[in-house]
Amino acid sequence: MLPKNLLKDVKNYLDITWRDRATDKKLIGIIARGIKYIDGIAGAEMDYSVEDKPRELLFDYCRYVRSNALDEFKTNYLHELLSLQISQEVERSVNQE
């Protein structure tokens, strides 16, 4: 189950203005995979309902996948993904102290 309004927000970001069940189903799958991918990189469940780096990365992940360019996303966003991963590691170590 996706966070509330996430599908609508991704569709807005991707400029998808039409209603189509097949498109929605495809996007739901892309979003779910993107969440799993980014959460895996971060090592924790991220909050995609707030305007922050995880949400930004998810939206761009969806844009790249929709353009059949996932391999380019991984290359172009490596720095941001590593920064997210490092910040989550730092947060976990601070919380353990």
The first five atom37 places (N, CA, C, CB, O) and aatype in JSON, in Angstrom:
{
  "aatype": [12, 10, 14, 11, 2, 10, 10, 11, 3, 19, 11, 2, 18, 10, 3, 9, 16, 17, 1, 3, 1, 0, 16, 3, 11, 11, 10, 9, 7, 9, 9, 0, 1, 7, 9, 11, 18, 9, 3, 7, 9, 0, 7, 0, 6, 12, 3, 18, 15, 19, 6, 3, 11, 14, 1, 6, 10, 10, 13, 3, 18, 4, 1, 18, 19, 1, 15, 2, 0, 10, 3, 6, 13, 11, 16, 2, 18, 10, 8, 6, 10, 10, 15, 10, 5, 9, 15, 5, 6, 19, 6, 1, 15, 19, 2, 5, 6],
  "atom_mask": [
    [1, 1, 1, 1, 1],
    [1, 1, 1, 1, 1],
    [1, 1, 1, 1, 1],
    [1, 1, 1, 1, 1],
    [1, 1, 1, 1, 1],
    [1, 1, 1, 1, 1],
    [1, 1, 1, 1, 1],
    [1, 1, 1, 1, 1],
    [1, 1, 1, 1, 1],
    [1, 1, 1, 1, 1],
    [1, 1, 1, 1, 1],
    [1, 1, 1, 1, 1],
    [1, 1, 1, 1, 1],
    [1, 1, 1, 1, 1],
    [1, 1, 1, 1, 1],
    [1, 1, 1, 1, 1],
    [1, 1, 1, 1, 1],
    [1, 1, 1, 1, 1],
    [1, 1, 1, 1, 1],
    [1, 1, 1, 1, 1],
    [1, 1, 1, 1, 1],
    [1, 1, 1, 1, 1],
    [1, 1, 1, 1, 1],
    [1, 1, 1, 1, 1],
    [1, 1, 1, 1, 1],
    [1, 1, 1, 1, 1],
    [1, 1, 1, 1, 1],
    [1, 1, 1, 1, 1],
    [1, 1, 1, 0, 1],
    [1, 1, 1, 1, 1],
    [1, 1, 1, 1, 1],
    [1, 1, 1, 1, 1],
    [1, 1, 1, 1, 1],
    [1, 1, 1, 0, 1],
    [1, 1, 1, 1, 1],
    [1, 1, 1, 1, 1],
    [1, 1, 1, 1, 1],
    [1, 1, 1, 1, 1],
    [1, 1, 1, 1, 1],
    [1, 1, 1, 0, 1],
    [1, 1, 1, 1, 1],
    [1, 1, 1, 1, 1],
    [1, 1, 1, 0, 1],
    [1, 1, 1, 1, 1],
    [1, 1, 1, 1, 1],
    [1, 1, 1, 1, 1],
    [1, 1, 1, 1, 1],
    [1, 1, 1, 1, 1],
    [1, 1, 1, 1, 1],
    [1, 1, 1, 1, 1],
    [1, 1, 1, 1, 1],
    [1, 1, 1, 1, 1],
    [1, 1, 1, 1, 1],
    [1, 1, 1, 1, 1],
    [1, 1, 1, 1, 1],
    [1, 1, 1, 1, 1],
    [1, 1, 1, 1, 1],
    [1, 1, 1, 1, 1],
    [1, 1, 1, 1, 1],
    [1, 1, 1, 1, 1],
    [1, 1, 1, 1, 1],
    [1, 1, 1, 1, 1],
    [1, 1, 1, 1, 1],
    [1, 1, 1, 1, 1],
    [1, 1, 1, 1, 1],
    [1, 1, 1, 1, 1],
    [1, 1, 1, 1, 1],
    [1, 1, 1, 1, 1],
    [1, 1, 1, 1, 1],
    [1, 1, 1, 1, 1],
    [1, 1, 1, 1, 1],
    [1, 1, 1, 1, 1],
    [1, 1, 1, 1, 1],
    [1, 1, 1, 1, 1],
    [1, 1, 1, 1, 1],
    [1, 1, 1, 1, 1],
    [1, 1, 1, 1, 1],
    [1, 1, 1, 1, 1],
    [1, 1, 1, 1, 1],
    [1, 1, 1, 1, 1],
    [1, 1, 1, 1, 1],
    [1, 1, 1, 1, 1],
    [1, 1, 1, 1, 1],
    [1, 1, 1, 1, 1],
    [1, 1, 1, 1, 1],
    [1, 1, 1, 1, 1],
    [1, 1, 1, 1, 1],
    [1, 1, 1, 1, 1],
    [1, 1, 1, 1, 1],
    [1, 1, 1, 1, 1],
    [1, 1, 1, 1, 1],
    [1, 1, 1, 1, 1],
    [1, 1, 1, 1, 1],
    [1, 1, 1, 1, 1],
    [1, 1, 1, 1, 1],
    [1, 1, 1, 1, 1],
    [1, 1, 1, 1, 1]
  ],
  "atom_positions": [
    [[0.83, -1.19, 0.0], [0.0, 0.0, 0.0], [0.88, 1.26, 0.0], [-0.95, -0.01, 1.22], [1.77, 1.4, 0.84]],
    [[0.62, 2.14, -0.93], [1.39, 3.37, -1.05], [0.91, 4.41, -0.04], [1.3, 3.93, -2.47], [-0.26, 4.41, 0.34]],
    [[1.82, 5.29, 0.39], [1.39, 6.4, 1.24], [0.3, 7.22, 0.54], [2.59, 7.3, 1.61], [0.27, 7.32, -0.68]],
    [[-0.59, 7.8, 1.34], [-1.72, 8.57, 0.81], [-1.24, 9.66, -0.14], [-2.53, 9.19, 1.97], [-0.28, 10.38, 0.15]],
    [[-1.93, 9.78, -1.26], [-1.7, 10.8, -2.29], [-0.38, 10.66, -3.05], [-1.73, 12.15, -1.66], [-0.09, 11.49, -3.92]],
    [[0.41, 9.63, -2.77], [1.7, 9.52, -3.46], [1.51, 9.28, -4.95], [2.53, 8.39, -2.85], [2.21, 9.88, -5.76]],
    [[0.58, 8.42, -5.33], [0.33, 8.17, -6.76], [-0.07, 9.48, -7.44], [-0.77, 7.09, -6.95], [0.44, 9.8, -8.51]],
    [[-0.97, 10.22, -6.84], [-1.42, 11.49, -7.41], [-0.25, 12.47, -7.54], [-2.53, 12.11, -6.53], [-0.13, 13.16, -8.56]],
    [[0.6, 12.53, -6.53], [1.74, 13.44, -6.56], [2.76, 13.04, -7.62], [2.41, 13.5, -5.2], [3.32, 13.9, -8.29]],
    [[3.01, 11.75, -7.77], [3.94, 11.28, -8.81], [3.37, 11.58, -10.19], [4.21, 9.76, -8.66], [4.09, 12.04, -11.08]],
    [[2.07, 11.32, -10.37], [1.45, 11.62, -11.67], [1.56, 13.11, -11.99], [-0.04, 11.2, -11.66], [1.82, 13.48, -13.14]],
    [[1.38, 13.96, -10.99], [1.53, 15.4, -11.2], [2.97, 15.73, -11.6], [1.13, 16.18, -9.92], [3.19, 16.51, -12.53]],
    [[3.94, 15.15, -10.9], [5.35, 15.38, -11.21], [5.69, 14.95, -12.64], [6.24, 14.64, -10.21], [6.48, 15.6, -13.32]],
    [[5.09, 13.85, -13.07], [5.37, 13.31, -14.4], [4.47, 13.92, -15.48], [5.2, 11.81, -14.4], [4.52, 13.52, -16.64]],
    [[3.65, 14.9, -15.09], [2.71, 15.55, -16.01], [1.74, 14.57, -16.66], [3.47, 16.29, -17.09], [1.41, 14.7, -17.84]],
    [[1.29, 13.6, -15.89], [0.27, 12.66, -16.36], [-1.08, 13.22, -15.91], [0.51, 11.2, -15.81], [-1.4, 13.17, -14.73]],
    [[-1.85, 13.75, -16.86], [-3.1, 14.41, -16.53], [-4.33, 13.56, -16.84], [-3.19, 15.7, -17.28], [-5.44, 13.92, -16.46]],
    [[-4.14, 12.44, -17.51], [-5.27, 11.59, -17.88], [-5.48, 10.49, -16.84], [-5.04, 10.97, -19.27], [-4.6, 10.18, -16.04]],
    [[-6.67, 9.93, -16.88], [-7.01, 8.83, -15.98], [-7.05, 7.54, -16.78], [-8.38, 9.08, -15.27], [-7.77, 7.41, -17.77]],
    [[-6.26, 6.59, -16.33], [-6.18, 5.31, -17.01], [-5.74, 4.26, -16.01], [-5.2, 5.37, -18.23], [-4.68, 4.4, -15.39]],
    [[-6.53, 3.22, -15.84], [-6.2, 2.19, -14.84], [-4.89, 1.5, -15.13], [-7.31, 1.17, -14.79], [-4.13, 1.2, -14.21]],
    [[-4.6, 1.23, -16.39], [-3.35, 0.54, -16.75], [-2.14, 1.42, -16.39], [-3.33, 0.19, -18.27], [-1.14, 0.92, -15.87]],
    [[-2.24, 2.71, -16.68], [-1.15, 3.62, -16.32], [-0.98, 3.68, -14.82], [-1.42, 5.04, -16.89], [0.14, 3.65, -14.31]],
    [[-2.1, 3.78, -14.09], [-2.04, 3.81, -12.62], [-1.41, 2.53, -12.07], [-3.45, 4.0, -12.03], [-0.57, 2.59, -11.17]],
    [[-1.8, 1.4, -12.6], [-1.24, 0.12, -12.13], [0.26, 0.07, -12.39], [-1.94, -1.08, -12.84], [1.03, -0.36, -11.52]],
    [[0.68, 0.5, -13.56], [2.1, 0.52, -13.9], [2.87, 1.45, -12.97], [2.3, 0.95, -15.37], [3.93, 1.1, -12.47]],
    [[2.33, 2.65, -12.73], [2.98, 3.61, -11.85], [3.05, 3.12, -10.41], [2.27, 4.93, -11.91], [4.05, 3.33, -9.73]],
    [[1.99, 2.46, -9.95], [2.0, 1.91, -8.59], [3.15, 0.92, -8.44], [0.64, 1.23, -8.26], [3.84, 0.91, -7.42]],
    [[3.35, 0.09, -9.45], [4.47, -0.86, -9.42], [5.81, -0.16, -9.42], [0.0, 0.0, 0.0], [6.72, -0.54, -8.68]],
    [[5.95, 0.86, -10.26], [7.21, 1.62, -10.32], [7.48, 2.3, -8.98], [7.15, 2.68, -11.46], [8.6, 2.25, -8.47]],
    [[6.45, 2.92, -8.41], [6.6, 3.6, -7.12], [7.0, 2.61, -6.03], [5.3, 4.32, -6.73], [7.9, 2.87, -5.25]],
    [[6.32, 1.47, -5.99], [6.61, 0.46, -4.97], [8.05, -0.04, -5.1], [5.62, -0.73, -5.08], [8.74, -0.21, -4.09]],
    [[8.5, -0.28, -6.32], [9.88, -0.73, -6.53], [10.87, 0.37, -6.15], [10.1, -1.15, -7.99], [11.92, 0.09, -5.57]],
    [[10.53, 1.61, -6.47], [11.38, 2.74, -6.11], [11.52, 2.9, -4.61], [0.0, 0.0, 0.0], [12.61, 3.15, -4.1]],
    [[10.41, 2.75, -3.9], [10.44, 2.83, -2.44], [11.34, 1.73, -1.88], [9.01, 2.71, -1.85], [12.17, 1.98, -1.0]],
    [[11.16, 0.53, -2.38], [11.98, -0.59, -1.91], [13.46, -0.34, -2.21], [11.51, -1.92, -2.57], [14.32, -0.6, -1.36]],
    [[13.76, 0.16, -3.38], [15.13, 0.44, -3.78], [15.76, 1.51, -2.89], [15.18, 0.89, -5.25], [16.86, 1.32, -2.36]],
    [[15.08, 2.63, -2.71], [15.62, 3.74, -1.92], [15.72, 3.35, -0.45], [14.76, 5.0, -2.08], [16.71, 3.67, 0.21]],
    [[14.7, 2.67, 0.07], [14.77, 2.19, 1.46], [15.95, 1.24, 1.64], [13.44, 1.5, 1.86], [16.61, 1.25, 2.68]],
    [[16.2, 0.42, 0.64], [17.33, -0.51, 0.7], [18.66, 0.22, 0.73], [0.0, 0.0, 0.0], [19.57, -0.15, 1.48]],
    [[18.78, 1.24, -0.08], [20.01, 2.06, -0.09], [20.18, 2.75, 1.27], [19.95, 3.12, -1.23], [21.28, 2.78, 1.83]],
    [[19.08, 3.3, 1.8], [19.13, 4.04, 3.06], [19.29, 3.12, 4.26], [17.87, 4.88, 3.23], [19.8, 3.53, 5.31]],
    [[18.87, 1.87, 4.11], [18.94, 0.95, 5.23], [17.83, 1.16, 6.25], [0.0, 0.0, 0.0], [17.92, 0.68, 7.38]],
    [[16.79, 1.89, 5.85], [15.66, 2.17, 6.73], [14.47, 2.61, 5.88], [16.02, 3.27, 7.79], [14.63, 3.0, 4.73]],
    [[13.28, 2.54, 6.46], [12.1, 3.02, 5.77], [12.09, 4.55, 5.8], [10.81, 2.45, 6.42], [12.19, 5.16, 6.86]],
    [[11.97, 5.14, 4.64], [11.96, 6.59, 4.51], [10.51, 7.1, 4.48], [12.71, 7.02, 3.24], [9.58, 6.34, 4.22]],
    [[10.36, 8.37, 4.76], [9.05, 9.01, 4.71], [8.92, 9.74, 3.38], [8.85, 9.99, 5.91], [9.63, 10.71, 3.12]],
    [[8.02, 9.26, 2.52], [7.85, 9.84, 1.2], [6.69, 10.83, 1.14], [7.63, 8.74, 0.18], [6.33, 11.32, 0.07]],
    [[6.11, 11.12, 2.3], [4.99, 12.06, 2.33], [5.45, 13.5, 2.56], [4.01, 11.66, 3.42], [4.66, 14.43, 2.4]],
    [[6.7, 13.69, 2.92], [7.23, 15.04, 3.16], [8.21, 15.42, 2.06], [7.91, 15.13, 4.54], [8.89, 14.56, 1.48]],
    [[8.28, 16.71, 1.79], [9.2, 17.22, 0.76], [10.62, 17.16, 1.31], [8.83, 18.67, 0.33], [11.06, 18.07, 2.02]],
    [[11.32, 16.1, 0.96], [12.68, 15.89, 1.43], [13.4, 15.04, 0.4], [12.7, 15.21, 2.85], [12.82, 14.66, -0.62]],
    [[14.65, 14.75, 0.65], [15.5, 14.02, -0.31], [14.91, 12.67, -0.74], [16.87, 13.8, 0.28], [14.92, 12.38, -1.93]],
    [[14.39, 11.82, 0.18], [13.84, 10.55, -0.27], [12.7, 10.71, -1.29], [13.34, 9.76, 0.92], [12.63, 9.97, -2.27]],
    [[11.83, 11.67, -1.04], [10.72, 11.92, -1.97], [11.25, 12.39, -3.32], [9.74, 12.97, -1.38], [10.79, 11.94, -4.37]],
    [[12.2, 13.3, -3.29], [12.82, 13.8, -4.52], [13.44, 12.65, -5.31], [13.88, 14.87, -4.21], [13.25, 12.55, -6.53]],
    [[14.18, 11.79, -4.63], [14.8, 10.65, -5.31], [13.76, 9.7, -5.87], [15.72, 9.9, -4.34], [13.93, 9.18, -6.98]],
    [[12.69, 9.46, -5.13], [11.63, 8.58, -5.61], [10.98, 9.13, -6.87], [10.57, 8.37, -4.52], [10.77, 8.4, -7.83]],
    [[10.68, 10.4, -6.87], [10.05, 11.0, -8.05], [10.97, 10.9, -9.26], [9.69, 12.47, -7.78], [10.52, 10.57, -10.36]],
    [[12.26, 11.18, -9.07], [13.19, 11.06, -10.19], [13.39, 9.61, -10.6], [14.53, 11.69, -9.82], [13.55, 9.33, -11.79]],
    [[13.38, 8.69, -9.65], [13.44, 7.26, -9.97], [12.28, 6.91, -10.9], [13.39, 6.39, -8.67], [12.47, 6.25, -11.92]],
    [[11.08, 7.36, -10.56], [9.9, 7.08, -11.39], [10.05, 7.68, -12.79], [8.63, 7.62, -10.71], [9.69, 7.05, -13.78]],
    [[10.58, 8.88, -12.85], [10.79, 9.54, -14.15], [11.74, 8.74, -15.02], [11.33, 10.96, -13.96], [11.49, 8.54, -16.21]],
    [[12.84, 8.3, -14.44], [13.83, 7.53, -15.21], [13.28, 6.16, -15.63], [15.12, 7.34, -14.38], [13.49, 5.74, -16.77]],
    [[12.6, 5.47, -14.72], [12.05, 4.16, -15.07], [11.02, 4.3, -16.19], [11.4, 3.48, -13.83], [10.99, 3.5, -17.12]],
    [[10.19, 5.32, -16.08], [9.17, 5.55, -17.11], [9.8, 5.83, -18.47], [8.27, 6.72, -16.7], [9.19, 5.58, -19.51]],
    [[11.02, 6.34, -18.46], [11.74, 6.63, -19.71], [12.67, 5.48, -20.11], [12.55, 7.91, -19.55], [13.48, 5.63, -21.02]],
    [[12.54, 4.34, -19.44], [13.38, 3.17, -19.7], [14.87, 3.48, -19.53], [13.12, 2.64, -21.11], [15.7, 3.07, -20.34]],
    [[15.19, 4.23, -18.47], [16.58, 4.64, -18.25], [17.02, 4.43, -16.8], [16.75, 6.1, -18.63], [17.75, 5.25, -16.25]],
    [[16.58, 3.33, -16.19], [16.93, 3.08, -14.79], [18.43, 3.04, -14.58], [16.31, 1.78, -14.33], [18.92, 3.55, -13.57]],
    [[19.17, 2.45, -15.51], [20.63, 2.4, -15.37], [21.24, 3.8, -15.31], [21.25, 1.61, -16.53], [22.23, 4.01, -14.62]],
    [[20.66, 4.75, -16.01], [21.15, 6.12, -15.97], [20.81, 6.79, -14.64], [20.56, 6.92, -17.12], [21.58, 7.62, -14.15]],
    [[19.67, 6.44, -14.06], [19.32, 6.99, -12.74], [20.38, 6.6, -11.72], [17.93, 6.48, -12.28], [20.85, 7.44, -10.96]],
    [[20.75, 5.34, -11.72], [21.75, 4.85, -10.76], [23.07, 5.58, -10.93], [21.95, 3.34, -10.91], [23.76, 5.84, -9.94]],
    [[23.44, 5.91, -12.14], [24.68, 6.64, -12.4], [24.54, 8.12, -12.05], [25.09, 6.48, -13.86], [25.39, 8.68, -11.37]],
    [[23.47, 8.74, -12.52], [23.29, 10.18, -12.35], [23.0, 10.58, -10.9], [22.18, 10.65, -13.23], [23.28, 11.71, -10.5]],
    [[22.44, 9.67, -10.13], [22.05, 9.99, -8.75], [22.9, 9.25, -7.71], [20.58, 9.65, -8.53], [22.52, 9.17, -6.55]],
    [[24.03, 8.73, -8.12], [24.89, 8.01, -7.2], [25.28, 8.87, -6.0], [26.15, 7.53, -7.93], [25.22, 8.41, -4.86]],
    [[25.67, 10.09, -6.26], [26.08, 11.0, -5.18], [24.94, 11.2, -4.17], [26.52, 12.36, -5.75], [25.17, 11.11, -2.96]],
    [[23.73, 11.47, -4.65], [22.59, 11.69, -3.77], [22.22, 10.43, -3.0], [21.39, 12.18, -4.57], [21.88, 10.5, -1.82]],
    [[22.3, 9.28, -3.66], [21.99, 8.0, -3.0], [23.01, 7.7, -1.91], [21.96, 6.85, -4.03], [22.64, 7.26, -0.82]],
    [[24.29, 7.94, -2.21], [25.32, 7.72, -1.18], [25.17, 8.7, -0.02], [26.71, 7.85, -1.8], [25.38, 8.33, 1.13]],
    [[24.82, 9.94, -0.31], [24.6, 10.93, 0.75], [23.44, 10.51, 1.65], [24.32, 12.31, 0.15], [23.52, 10.66, 2.87]],
    [[22.38, 10.0, 1.05], [21.25, 9.5, 1.84], [21.68, 8.33, 2.72], [20.11, 9.06, 0.92], [21.33, 8.27, 3.9]],
    [[22.43, 7.43, 2.14], [22.91, 6.26, 2.88], [23.8, 6.69, 4.06], [23.69, 5.31, 1.95], [23.64, 6.18, 5.17]],
    [[24.7, 7.6, 3.82], [25.61, 8.07, 4.88], [24.83, 8.8, 5.97], [26.7, 8.99, 4.28], [25.08, 8.59, 7.15]],
    [[23.9, 9.66, 5.58], [23.13, 10.4, 6.59], [22.31, 9.46, 7.46], [22.21, 11.42, 5.91], [22.14, 9.71, 8.65]],
    [[21.8, 8.39, 6.88], [21.04, 7.42, 7.66], [21.95, 6.64, 8.61], [20.3, 6.45, 6.74], [21.55, 6.33, 9.74]],
    [[23.16, 6.33, 8.16], [24.13, 5.65, 9.03], [24.51, 6.54, 10.21], [25.39, 5.26, 8.23], [24.59, 6.07, 11.34]],
    [[24.73, 7.81, 9.93], [25.08, 8.76, 11.0], [23.92, 8.87, 11.98], [25.42, 10.15, 10.41], [24.14, 8.86, 13.19]],
    [[22.71, 8.98, 11.48], [21.53, 9.09, 12.35], [21.39, 7.85, 13.23], [20.26, 9.29, 11.51], [21.08, 7.96, 14.42]],
    [[21.6, 6.68, 12.64], [21.51, 5.43, 13.43], [22.58, 5.39, 14.51], [21.64, 4.19, 12.51], [22.3, 4.99, 15.64]],
    [[23.8, 5.8, 14.19], [24.87, 5.74, 15.19], [24.64, 6.77, 16.29], [26.23, 5.97, 14.53], [24.96, 6.49, 17.44]],
    [[24.1, 7.93, 15.96], [23.8, 8.94, 16.99], [22.69, 8.45, 17.9], [23.4, 10.3, 16.32], [22.75, 8.65, 19.11]],
    [[21.69, 7.8, 17.33], [20.57, 7.3, 18.12], [20.96, 6.13, 19.01], [19.45, 6.89, 17.21], [20.29, 5.88, 20.01]],
    [[22.04, 5.42, 18.68], [22.49, 4.29, 19.49], [23.29, 4.74, 20.69], [23.32, 3.35, 18.65], [23.46, 3.98, 21.65]],
    [[23.79, 5.96, 20.66], [24.63, 6.46, 21.77], [23.79, 6.87, 22.94], [25.49, 7.64, 21.31], [24.33, 7.32, 23.96]]
  ]
}
